[in-house]
Amino acid sequence: MSCQVCIILSPMKKIPPHKIKNGFTLVELMVVLLIAGILAAVAIPVYNNYISNAKMSEGYNHIDAITKAQATFFINHKSFQFLNTMPRKVPSGKIEFLGDPSVGGYEVAVRTWDKIGTPIPKGTPVAFAYGAAGGKTNSSGVALTSGCTFDAGSDYNCFSTSATYVVPLETGSGSCSYNSTSFPGLVTSGPDKSDYAWNMIVGFANFKIKSSGDQCTAIVKLIDTDASGKLVAGRAVVVINKGE
């Protein structure tokens, strides 16, 4: 029989077993996800610790640079320089040092830092907000005070019996704070503190981007004079709430 359209059926070829492709089983997928979860659980803390250590290294380096600049200033002027906090807010990530003229207190801050040569170059991205304050005594060991006056022509300096640092956070409405009275062993006046001078340098950071400010990372460095009036700049830094 002839046909105009013919369909030729060929016998089905058997696919060899080794060429059959099967999908992943549910158990295999669960094992893969478990391994990925374990790797993430190990890698994320390691990465966060790396970032934290990098920020702390920045803090140590800049505190050291400020200390050296204050030491030079003291040698030339027999007093330490008050440093208005800069950046004006505690960074959530990185903020350029002396980089935003629109922030409140910018001009005053620039002038106080200029007095010691601005040891942190302008425009440097920083993870900490830095500042410094201190005091001095007379020959009888009585603490002297001088209010902060930042009028044109003033020396843009001040000193007091204690130093209180309160710096608002970049994120949220909280702030970081520290008072020099909390510094271990610091005595700023008394009969054995005649002609004594001290300056406390502080750096604040907000590593975990909290908005309450209840636990900020702080690096605190004391630079002062000994009983003979000589400069003491080699004291160890005090670290508070590292990494929060």
SEFIKE-280248 format. One record per residue: residue in one letter; x, y, z of N, C-alpha, C, O, CB in turn. Coordinates in steps of 0.2 Angstrom, whole numbers, padded with zeros to 4 digits, always signed. Glycine has a CB too. Layout:
aXYZXYZXYZXYZXYZ...
% end
This chain:
m+0004-0006+0000+0000+0000+0000+0004+0006+0000+0009+0007+0004-0005+0000+0006s+0003+0011-0004+0006+0017-0005+0003+0022+0000-0003+0022+0001+0007+0019-0012c+0007+0027+0002+0005+0032+0006+0008+0039+0004+0014+0039+0002+0006+0031+0014q+0004+0044+0005+0007+0050+0003+0011+0053+0009+0016+0056+0008+0001+0055+0002v+0009+0052+0015+0013+0054+0021+0014+0047+0025+0010+0044+0027+0010+0059+0025c+0020+0046+0025+0022+0040+0029+0026+0042+0035+0031+0046+0035+0026+0035+0025i+0024+0039+0041+0028+0040+0047+0032+0033+0049+0029+0028+0049+0023+0041+0053i+0038+0034+0049+0042+0028+0050+0044+0028+0058+0047+0032+0060+0049+0028+0046l+0042+0023+0061+0044+0022+0068+0050+0018+0069+0050+0012+0066+0038+0019+0072s+0054+0020+0072+0060+0016+0074+0060+0014+0081+0057+0017+0085+0067+0020+0072p+0063+0008+0082+0063+0006+0089+0067+0010+0094+0072+0013+0092+0066-0002+0089m+0064+0011+0100+0067+0015+0105+0074+0013+0107+0075+0007+0108+0063+0016+0111k+0079+0017+0108+0085+0015+0110+0086+0016+0117+0083+0021+0120+0091+0020+0107k+0088+0011+0120+0089+0011+0128+0095+0015+0130+0101+0015+0127+0090+0004+0130i+0094+0019+0135+0099+0024+0137+0103+0020+0142+0101+0017+0147+0097+0030+0140p+0110+0020+0141+0114+0016+0146+0113+0019+0153+0113+0025+0154+0122+0016+0144p+0113+0015+0158+0112+0017+0165+0117+0022+0167+0115+0027+0171+0113+0011+0170h+0123+0022+0165+0128+0027+0167+0127+0034+0164+0130+0039+0166+0135+0025+0165k+0123+0034+0159+0121+0041+0156+0115+0044+0159+0113+0050+0157+0121+0040+0149i+0112+0041+0163+0105+0043+0166+0107+0049+0171+0111+0047+0176+0101+0038+0169k+0105+0055+0171+0106+0060+0176+0101+0061+0181+0095+0062+0179+0107+0067+0172n+0102+0060+0187+0097+0061+0192+0098+0068+0196+0104+0070+0196+0098+0055+0197g+0093+0071+0199+0094+0077+0202+0096+0076+0209+0097+0070+0211+0087+0081+0203f+0097+0081+0213+0099+0080+0220+0094+0078+0224+0088+0080+0223+0102+0087+0223t+0095+0074+0229+0090+0071+0234+0089+0077+0239+0093+0081+0240+0092+0064+0237l+0084+0076+0243+0082+0081+0248+0088+0081+0253+0090+0086+0256+0075+0080+0251v+0090+0075+0255+0095+0074+0260+0102+0077+0257+0105+0081+0261+0097+0067+0261e+0103+0077+0251+0110+0080+0248+0109+0087+0249+0114+0091+0251+0111+0078+0241l+0103+0090+0247+0102+0097+0248+0103+0100+0255+0106+0105+0256+0096+0099+0245m+0100+0096+0259+0101+0098+0266+0108+0098+0269+0110+0102+0273+0096+0093+0271v+0112+0093+0266+0119+0093+0268+0123+0099+0266+0127+0102+0269+0122+0086+0266v+0121+0101+0259+0125+0106+0256+0123+0113+0260+0127+0117+0262+0122+0107+0249l+0116+0114+0262+0114+0119+0266+0118+0120+0273+0119+0125+0275+0107+0120+0266l+0118+0114+0276+0121+0113+0282+0129+0115+0282+0131+0119+0286+0121+0106+0285i+0132+0113+0277+0139+0115+0276+0140+0122+0275+0144+0125+0278+0142+0111+0270a+0135+0125+0271+0136+0132+0269+0134+0136+0275+0138+0141+0277+0131+0134+0264g+0130+0134+0280+0128+0137+0286+0134+0137+0291+0136+0142+0294+0122+0134+0289i+0138+0132+0291+0143+0131+0295+0149+0136+0293+0152+0139+0297+0146+0124+0295l+0150+0136+0286+0155+0140+0284+0154+0147+0285+0158+0151+0287+0156+0139+0276a+0147+0149+0284+0145+0156+0286+0146+0158+0293+0148+0163+0295+0138+0157+0283a+0144+0153+0297+0145+0154+0304+0152+0155+0307+0153+0159+0311+0142+0148+0308v+0157+0152+0303+0164+0153+0304+0167+0160+0301+0170+0163+0304+0168+0147+0302a+0165+0161+0295+0168+0166+0291+0165+0173+0293+0169+0178+0293+0166+0165+0284i+0159+0174+0295+0156+0180+0296+0160+0183+0303+0162+0189+0303+0149+0180+0297p+0160+0179+0308+0164+0182+0314+0171+0184+0313+0174+0189+0315+0163+0177+0320v+0174+0180+0309+0181+0181+0307+0182+0187+0303+0186+0191+0304+0184+0175+0303y+0177+0189+0298+0177+0195+0294+0176+0201+0299+0179+0206+0298+0172+0194+0289n+0171+0200+0303+0169+0206+0308+0175+0207+0312+0176+0213+0314+0163+0204+0312n+0178+0202+0314+0184+0203+0319+0190+0207+0315+0193+0211+0318+0186+0196+0322y+0190+0205+0309+0195+0208+0305+0194+0216+0304+0198+0220+0304+0196+0205+0298i+0188+0217+0302+0186+0224+0302+0187+0228+0308+0189+0234+0308+0178+0225+0299s+0185+0225+0314+0185+0228+0320+0193+0229+0322+0194+0235+0324+0182+0224+0326n+0197+0225+0320+0204+0226+0322+0207+0231+0317+0211+0235+0320+0208+0219+0321a+0205+0231+0311+0207+0237+0307+0205+0244+0309+0209+0248+0309+0204+0236+0300k+0199+0244+0312+0197+0251+0315+0201+0252+0321+0203+0258+0322+0189+0250+0316m+0202+0247+0325+0206+0249+0331+0213+0251+0330+0216+0255+0333+0206+0242+0336s+0216+0248+0324+0223+0250+0322+0223+0257+0320+0227+0261+0322+0225+0245+0317e+0218+0259+0317+0217+0266+0315+0217+0271+0321+0220+0276+0322+0211+0267+0311g+0212+0268+0326+0212+0272+0332+0218+0273+0336+0220+0278+0338+0207+0269+0337y+0222+0267+0337+0228+0268+0340+0233+0272+0337+0237+0276+0340+0231+0261+0341n+0234+0272+0330+0238+0276+0326+0237+0283+0327+0241+0287+0328+0238+0274+0319h+0230+0285+0326+0229+0292+0327+0229+0295+0334+0231+0301+0335+0221+0293+0324i+0228+0291+0339+0229+0293+0346+0236+0294+0347+0238+0299+0350+0226+0288+0351d+0240+0290+0344+0248+0291+0345+0250+0297+0342+0254+0301+0344+0251+0285+0342a+0247+0299+0336+0249+0305+0332+0247+0311+0336+0251+0316+0336+0246+0305+0325i+0241+0311+0339+0239+0316+0343+0243+0317+0349+0245+0323+0351+0231+0315+0345t+0245+0312+0352+0249+0312+0358+0256+0315+0356+0258+0320+0360+0250+0305+0361k+0259+0314+0351+0265+0316+0349+0264+0324+0347+0269+0328+0349+0268+0313+0343a+0259+0326+0344+0258+0333+0343+0257+0337+0349+0259+0342+0350+0252+0334+0338q+0253+0334+0354+0252+0337+0360+0259+0338+0364+0260+0343+0367+0247+0333+0365a+0263+0333+0364+0269+0333+0367+0274+0339+0364+0277+0343+0368+0273+0327+0366t+0274+0340+0358+0277+0345+0355+0274+0352+0357+0278+0357+0358+0277+0344+0347f+0268+0352+0357+0264+0359+0359+0266+0360+0366+0268+0366+0368+0257+0358+0358f+0267+0355+0370+0268+0357+0377+0275+0359+0378+0277+0364+0382+0267+0350+0382i+0280+0356+0374+0287+0358+0375+0288+0366+0373+0292+0369+0376+0291+0354+0370n+0284+0368+0368+0284+0375+0366+0280+0380+0370+0282+0386+0370+0282+0375+0359h+0274+0377+0373+0270+0382+0377+0269+0380+0384+0265+0384+0388+0263+0382+0373k+0272+0375+0387+0271+0373+0394+0264+0372+0396+0262+0373+0401+0274+0378+0398s+0260+0370+0391+0253+0368+0392+0250+0364+0386+0253+0363+0381+0248+0374+0393f+0245+0360+0387+0242+0356+0382+0236+0360+0378+0233+0365+0381+0239+0349+0385q+0234+0358+0373+0229+0361+0369+0223+0357+0369+0222+0351+0368+0232+0361+0361f+0217+0361+0370+0211+0358+0370+0209+0357+0363+0211+0361+0358+0205+0363+0373l+0206+0351+0361+0204+0349+0354+0197+0348+0354+0194+0343+0357+0208+0343+0352n+0193+0352+0350+0186+0351+0349+0185+0345+0345+0189+0344+0340+0183+0357+0346t+0180+0341+0347+0179+0334+0344+0178+0335+0337+0174+0339+0334+0174+0331+0348m+0182+0330+0333+0181+0330+0326+0182+0323+0324+0187+0320+0326+0186+0335+0323p+0178+0320+0319+0172+0323+0317+0167+0325+0322+0168+0323+0328+0169+0318+0312r+0162+0329+0321+0158+0332+0326+0153+0326+0328+0150+0327+0333+0154+0337+0323k+0152+0321+0325+0148+0315+0327+0152+0309+0327+0157+0308+0322+0142+0315+0323v+0150+0304+0331+0154+0297+0331+0152+0293+0325+0146+0292+0324+0152+0293+0337p+0157+0292+0320+0155+0288+0314+0151+0282+0315+0153+0278+0319+0161+0288+0310s+0147+0280+0310+0144+0274+0309+0148+0269+0305+0148+0263+0305+0137+0274+0307g+0152+0273+0300+0156+0269+0296+0163+0273+0295+0167+0272+0300+0153+0269+0288k+0164+0277+0290+0169+0282+0290+0167+0289+0288+0163+0290+0284+0174+0279+0284i+0170+0294+0291+0168+0301+0290+0175+0304+0289+0180+0303+0292+0165+0304+0296e+0175+0309+0284+0181+0313+0283+0183+0317+0288+0179+0321+0291+0181+0317+0276f+0189+0317+0291+0192+0321+0296+0192+0328+0293+0195+0330+0288+0198+0319+0299l+0189+0333+0297+0188+0340+0295+0186+0341+0288+0188+0345+0284+0195+0343+0296g+0181+0337+0286+0179+0336+0279+0172+0340+0278+0171+0341+0272+0179+0330+0277d+0168+0342+0283+0162+0344+0282+0161+0351+0285+0159+0351+0291+0156+0339+0284p+0162+0357+0281+0161+0363+0284+0154+0365+0287+0153+0370+0290+0164+0368+0280s+0149+0361+0285+0142+0363+0287+0140+0361+0294+0135+0363+0296+0138+0360+0282v+0144+0356+0297+0143+0354+0303+0144+0359+0309+0148+0364+0308+0147+0348+0305g+0140+0359+0314+0140+0364+0319+0147+0364+0323+0150+0358+0324+0135+0363+0324g+0150+0369+0324+0157+0370+0328+0163+0368+0323+0168+0367+0326+0156+0365+0333y+0161+0368+0317+0167+0366+0312+0173+0371+0313+0179+0369+0313+0164+0366+0305e+0171+0377+0312+0177+0382+0312+0181+0382+0318+0187+0383+0318+0174+0389+0311v+0177+0382+0324+0181+0381+0330+0185+0375+0331+0191+0375+0333+0176+0381+0336a+0183+0369+0329+0186+0363+0329+0193+0364+0324+0198+0362+0326+0182+0357+0326v+0192+0367+0318+0198+0367+0314+0203+0371+0317+0209+0370+0317+0195+0371+0307r+0201+0377+0321+0206+0381+0324+0210+0378+0330+0216+0379+0331+0203+0388+0326t+0206+0374+0334+0209+0370+0339+0214+0365+0337+0220+0364+0339+0204+0367+0344w+0212+0362+0331+0217+0357+0328+0223+0360+0325+0228+0357+0325+0213+0352+0324d+0222+0366+0322+0227+0369+0319+0233+0371+0324+0239+0371+0322+0225+0376+0315k+0231+0372+0330+0236+0374+0335+0241+0369+0336+0247+0370+0338+0232+0376+0341i+0239+0362+0335+0244+0357+0336+0247+0354+0329+0250+0349+0329+0242+0352+0340g+0245+0358+0324+0247+0355+0317+0243+0350+0314+0245+0347+0309+0254+0353+0318t+0237+0349+0316+0232+0344+0313+0236+0338+0311+0237+0336+0306+0229+0347+0307p+0237+0334+0317+0241+0327+0315+0237+0322+0311+0240+0318+0308+0243+0324+0322i+0230+0323+0311+0227+0319+0306+0225+0323+0300+0221+0328+0301+0220+0316+0310p+0228+0321+0294+0227+0325+0288+0220+0327+0287+0216+0322+0287+0231+0322+0283k+0218+0333+0285+0211+0334+0283+0209+0330+0277+0213+0329+0272+0211+0342+0281g+0203+0327+0278+0200+0323+0272+0201+0316+0274+0199+0311+0270+0203+0325+0266t+0205+0314+0279+0207+0307+0280+0200+0303+0283+0197+0306+0287+0212+0306+0285p+0198+0298+0279+0192+0294+0282+0194+0291+0289+0199+0287+0289+0190+0289+0277v+0190+0292+0294+0191+0290+0300+0185+0286+0303+0179+0288+0302+0193+0296+0305a+0186+0281+0307+0181+0277+0310+0179+0280+0318+0175+0278+0321+0182+0270+0310f+0184+0284+0320+0183+0287+0327+0182+0294+0327+0184+0298+0322+0189+0285+0331a+0179+0297+0332+0179+0304+0333+0184+0306+0338+0184+0303+0344+0171+0307+0335y+0188+0311+0337+0194+0312+0342+0193+0319+0345+0191+0323+0342+0200+0311+0338g+0195+0319+0351+0195+0325+0355+0200+0325+0361+0203+0320+0362+0188+0327+0357a+0202+0331+0364+0206+0331+0369+0204+0337+0374+0203+0342+0372+0213+0331+0367a+0205+0336+0380+0204+0341+0385+0208+0340+0391+0210+0334+0393+0196+0342+0387g+0209+0345+0396+0214+0343+0401+0214+0349+0406+0209+0353+0406+0221+0342+0399g+0219+0349+0410+0219+0355+0416+0226+0355+0418+0231+0352+0416+0214+0353+0421k+0227+0360+0423+0233+0361+0426+0232+0364+0433+0227+0366+0435+0238+0366+0422t+0238+0364+0437+0237+0367+0444+0243+0372+0444+0247+0373+0440+0239+0361+0449n+0242+0376+0450+0247+0381+0452+0252+0378+0456+0253+0372+0457+0244+0387+0455s+0257+0382+0459+0262+0380+0462+0260+0377+0469+0264+0373+0472+0267+0386+0464s+0254+0378+0471+0251+0375+0477+0248+0369+0476+0245+0365+0481+0247+0380+0481g+0247+0367+0470+0243+0361+0468+0236+0362+0467+0232+0357+0467+0244+0355+0473v+0234+0368+0467+0227+0370+0466+0225+0370+0459+0228+0373+0455+0225+0376+0470a+0219+0366+0457+0217+0366+0450+0215+0373+0448+0211+0376+0451+0212+0361+0449l+0217+0374+0442+0216+0381+0439+0210+0379+0433+0210+0374+0431+0222+0384+0435t+0206+0384+0432+0201+0384+0427+0201+0390+0423+0202+0395+0425+0194+0383+0430s+0199+0388+0416+0199+0394+0411+0193+0391+0406+0194+0386+0403+0206+0395+0408g+0188+0395+0406+0183+0394+0402+0185+0394+0394+0189+0397+0392+0177+0399+0403c+0181+0390+0391+0183+0389+0383+0180+0395+0380+0174+0396+0379+0180+0383+0380t+0184+0400+0378+0182+0405+0374+0186+0405+0367+0192+0404+0366+0184+0412+0377f+0181+0405+0362+0184+0404+0355+0182+0410+0350+0180+0409+0345+0181+0397+0352d+0183+0416+0353+0182+0422+0349+0188+0423+0345+0194+0421+0346+0181+0428+0354a+0187+0427+0340+0193+0428+0335+0198+0432+0339+0197+0436+0343+0190+0433+0329g+0204+0429+0338+0210+0432+0342+0211+0429+0348+0217+0430+0351+0208+0439+0343s+0207+0424+0351+0208+0421+0357+0213+0415+0355+0215+0414+0349+0202+0418+0360d+0216+0412+0361+0220+0406+0359+0217+0399+0358+0220+0394+0357+0225+0405+0365y+0210+0399+0358+0206+0393+0357+0208+0388+0361+0209+0382+0359+0207+0391+0350n+0209+0389+0368+0211+0384+0373+0207+0385+0379+0205+0391+0380+0219+0385+0374c+0207+0380+0383+0204+0380+0390+0206+0374+0394+0209+0369+0391+0196+0380+0389f+0205+0375+0400+0207+0369+0405+0202+0369+0411+0199+0375+0413+0214+0370+0407s+0201+0364+0414+0197+0363+0420+0199+0358+0425+0205+0355+0424+0190+0361+0417t+0195+0357+0430+0197+0352+0435+0196+0345+0433+0199+0340+0435+0193+0353+0442s+0192+0344+0428+0190+0337+0425+0188+0338+0418+0186+0344+0416+0185+0333+0429a+0188+0333+0414+0186+0333+0407+0180+0329+0406+0180+0323+0407+0192+0332+0402t+0175+0331+0403+0169+0327+0401+0168+0327+0393+0168+0333+0390+0162+0330+0405y+0168+0322+0390+0167+0321+0383+0160+0318+0382+0158+0313+0384+0172+0316+0380v+0156+0322+0378+0149+0319+0376+0149+0321+0368+0149+0326+0366+0143+0323+0380v+0149+0315+0364+0149+0316+0357+0143+0313+0354+0142+0306+0355+0155+0313+0354p+0138+0316+0350+0133+0313+0347+0134+0308+0342+0140+0308+0339+0128+0318+0344l+0130+0302+0341+0131+0297+0336+0129+0300+0329+0124+0304+0329+0128+0291+0338e+0132+0298+0324+0130+0299+0317+0123+0296+0316+0119+0298+0313+0135+0297+0312t+0122+0290+0319+0116+0286+0318+0112+0286+0324+0114+0285+0330+0118+0278+0316g+0106+0288+0324+0101+0289+0330+0102+0295+0333+0105+0300+0331+0102+0283+0334s+0099+0295+0340+0099+0301+0344+0104+0300+0350+0104+0305+0354+0092+0303+0346g+0107+0295+0350+0111+0294+0356+0118+0297+0356+0119+0301+0351+0113+0286+0357s+0122+0296+0361+0129+0299+0361+0134+0295+0365+0132+0290+0368+0129+0306+0364c+0140+0296+0364+0146+0293+0367+0148+0297+0373+0149+0303+0371+0151+0290+0363s+0150+0295+0378+0152+0299+0384+0158+0296+0388+0158+0290+0389+0146+0302+0388y+0162+0301+0391+0167+0298+0395+0169+0304+0400+0169+0310+0397+0173+0295+0391n+0171+0303+0406+0173+0308+0411+0180+0306+0413+0181+0300+0415+0168+0309+0416s+0184+0311+0414+0191+0310+0416+0191+0307+0423+0196+0304+0425+0195+0316+0415t+0186+0308+0427+0186+0305+0434+0186+0298+0434+0187+0295+0439+0180+0308+0438s+0184+0295+0428+0184+0288+0427+0190+0284+0426+0191+0278+0426+0178+0286+0422f+0195+0289+0424+0202+0286+0422+0205+0283+0428+0206+0287+0433+0206+0292+0418p+0208+0277+0427+0211+0274+0433+0217+0278+0436+0222+0279+0432+0213+0267+0431g+0217+0279+0442+0222+0282+0446+0224+0290+0444+0229+0292+0447+0228+0279+0444l+0219+0293+0441+0221+0300+0439+0219+0305+0445+0213+0305+0447+0217+0302+0432v+0224+0308+0447+0222+0314+0452+0225+0320+0449+0231+0321+0447+0226+0312+0459t+0220+0325+0448+0222+0331+0445+0224+0337+0449+0226+0342+0447+0216+0333+0440s+0224+0336+0456+0226+0342+0460+0228+0339+0467+0226+0333+0469+0220+0347+0461g+0231+0343+0471+0233+0341+0478+0240+0344+0479+0243+0346+0475+0233+0333+0478p+0242+0343+0486+0248+0346+0488+0254+0343+0484+0259+0346+0483+0250+0344+0495d+0254+0337+0481+0259+0334+0478+0258+0335+0470+0262+0331+0466+0260+0326+0479k+0254+0339+0468+0253+0340+0461+0254+0348+0459+0250+0351+0455+0245+0338+0459s+0259+0350+0462+0261+0357+0460+0263+0358+0453+0267+0354+0451+0266+0360+0465d+0261+0363+0450+0263+0364+0443+0262+0358+0439+0266+0357+0434+0270+0367+0442y+0256+0355+0440+0255+0349+0436+0250+0350+0430+0246+0355+0430+0251+0344+0441a+0252+0347+0425+0248+0348+0419+0246+0341+0416+0250+0336+0416+0252+0352+0413w+0240+0341+0413+0237+0334+0411+0233+0335+0405+0229+0341+0404+0234+0330+0416n+0232+0330+0400+0228+0331+0395+0225+0324+0393+0229+0319+0393+0231+0334+0388m+0219+0323+0392+0216+0317+0390+0214+0317+0383+0209+0320+0381+0210+0315+0395i+0216+0312+0379+0214+0311+0372+0210+0305+0372+0211+0300+0374+0221+0311+0368v+0204+0307+0368+0199+0301+0368+0197+0300+0361+0196+0305+0357+0193+0303+0372g+0196+0294+0359+0193+0292+0352+0187+0288+0353+0187+0283+0357+0198+0289+0348f+0181+0290+0350+0175+0286+0351+0173+0283+0344+0174+0286+0339+0169+0291+0353a+0171+0277+0344+0168+0273+0338+0162+0270+0340+0160+0268+0346+0174+0268+0336n+0158+0268+0335+0152+0265+0335+0152+0259+0330+0148+0259+0325+0146+0269+0334f+0155+0253+0332+0156+0248+0328+0150+0244+0326+0149+0242+0320+0161+0243+0331k+0145+0243+0330+0139+0239+0329+0133+0244+0327+0128+0241+0327+0138+0235+0335i+0135+0250+0325+0130+0254+0323+0123+0255+0327+0118+0254+0325+0128+0252+0315k+0125+0255+0334+0119+0256+0338+0117+0263+0338+0121+0268+0337+0121+0254+0345s+0111+0265+0340+0108+0271+0340+0107+0274+0347+0106+0280+0348+0102+0272+0337s+0108+0270+0352+0107+0272+0359+0114+0275+0362+0113+0279+0367+0105+0266+0364g+0119+0273+0360+0126+0275+0363+0127+0273+0370+0132+0276+0373+0125+0283+0363d+0124+0268+0372+0125+0265+0379+0132+0262+0379+0135+0262+0385+0120+0261+0381q+0135+0259+0374+0141+0256+0374+0145+0258+0368+0145+0254+0363+0140+0248+0375c+0149+0263+0368+0153+0265+0363+0160+0262+0364+0163+0261+0370+0154+0272+0362t+0164+0260+0358+0171+0259+0359+0175+0265+0360+0174+0270+0357+0173+0255+0353a+0179+0265+0365+0183+0271+0367+0190+0269+0368+0192+0264+0371+0180+0275+0373i+0195+0274+0365+0202+0273+0367+0204+0279+0370+0203+0285+0368+0206+0272+0360v+0207+0279+0376+0208+0284+0380+0216+0284+0382+0219+0279+0384+0204+0284+0387k+0219+0290+0381+0226+0291+0382+0227+0297+0386+0225+0303+0385+0230+0292+0375l+0231+0296+0392+0233+0301+0396+0240+0304+0395+0245+0299+0395+0232+0299+0404i+0241+0310+0394+0248+0313+0394+0248+0318+0399+0244+0323+0399+0249+0316+0386d+0253+0318+0403+0254+0323+0409+0261+0324+0411+0266+0322+0407+0250+0320+0415t+0262+0327+0416+0269+0329+0419+0270+0325+0425+0266+0324+0429+0270+0336+0419d+0277+0324+0427+0278+0321+0433+0280+0326+0438+0279+0332+0437+0285+0316+0432a+0282+0324+0444+0283+0328+0450+0289+0334+0448+0288+0339+0451+0286+0324+0456s+0293+0333+0444+0298+0338+0442+0296+0342+0436+0300+0346+0434+0305+0334+0440g+0290+0341+0434+0287+0345+0428+0289+0342+0421+0288+0345+0416+0290+0352+0429k+0292+0336+0421+0294+0333+0414+0288+0330+0411+0284+0327+0415+0300+0329+0415l+0288+0330+0405+0283+0327+0401+0283+0319+0402+0288+0316+0401+0283+0329+0394v+0277+0317+0403+0276+0309+0403+0271+0307+0397+0265+0309+0398+0273+0307+0410a+0273+0305+0392+0269+0303+0386+0268+0296+0385+0265+0294+0380+0271+0307+0380g+0272+0292+0389+0272+0284+0387+0267+0280+0391+0268+0274+0391+0279+0282+0388r+0262+0283+0394+0257+0279+0397+0253+0275+0392+0252+0276+0386+0252+0283+0401a+0251+0269+0394+0247+0264+0390+0240+0267+0389+0237+0270+0394+0247+0257+0393v+0237+0266+0383+0230+0268+0382+0226+0263+0386+0227+0258+0388+0229+0267+0374v+0220+0266+0387+0214+0262+0390+0209+0261+0385+0207+0266+0382+0212+0266+0397v+0207+0255+0384+0202+0253+0379+0195+0251+0383+0195+0247+0387+0204+0248+0374i+0190+0254+0381+0183+0253+0384+0178+0250+0379+0178+0253+0374+0180+0259+0387n+0175+0245+0381+0170+0242+0377+0172+0240+0369+0169+0242+0365+0164+0246+0376k+0178+0237+0369+0181+0236+0362+0176+0232+0358+0174+0227+0359+0188+0232+0363g+0175+0235+0352+0170+0232+0347+0163+0231+0350+0159+0229+0346+0173+0225+0346e+0162+0234+0356+0155+0233+0359+0152+0226+0359+0147+0225+0361+0150+0238+0355
% end
